[in-house]
Amino acid sequence: MTQPQLAQQFTHVLTRLPQWIRHDLNVKDDLVRLRAEEAVAAMIAASLRPNGANAPSDIA
């Protein structure tokens, strides 16, 4: 995947973030913010998997 394609993929994921994640990314509570950050990371990782791959172990 090229750099422009990656940027487009990240932008697509970020524009689809649920409101609770957007809110929680901006709170002072470290645990709440960490949960939101992990959710965003999981969404990005899922968007980068090849079609049909359900988990990291599916990637060869």
N, C-alpha and C positions, 0 to 999 in steps of 0.2 A: 504494500500500500504506500502510495506516495505521500509526501508531506501535505500537499493541498487536500488530498483525500482524507488523511487523518484529521486535519483541522476541520473539515466539513463534517466528519463523523462526530467529533467532540461537540461541535456547535449544535448538531442535531440532538444529541443526548441532552445537552444543557437546556435547550429550548423546551424539552419535554419534561423537565423536572417538576415533580408534584409540589404544590404550595408548601406542604409541611417540610420538605427538604430545604426549600429556599429560606423558609423562616428559621429552621434549626441551624443552618449554616451561619446565621448572623447572631446567635445567642452567645452569652458569656459562659454558660455552663459547658465545661469541657466535655463531659460525657454525652450530652445532647448533640453538641457539634460533631464529636467523633462519630456518633451513629449516622449522622447525615453525610459526613465525609465518606464513610464506608459504603453507604448506599449509593452515592455518586460513583465511587470507584467500581462497585459491582455493576452498575448500569453501563459504564464505559467499557469494562471488560467484556460484558455480554455483547455489546455492540461490535466488538472487534473479533468475536469468534466467527469462524466460517459458518455458513448456513448449515443448519442441522446439528451443530455441536451444542450440547446441552451443558457441558461442564468442562473445566480445564483438562480433565483426564481424557476427554474425547479428542483433544487436539493431538495429532501425530507429529 
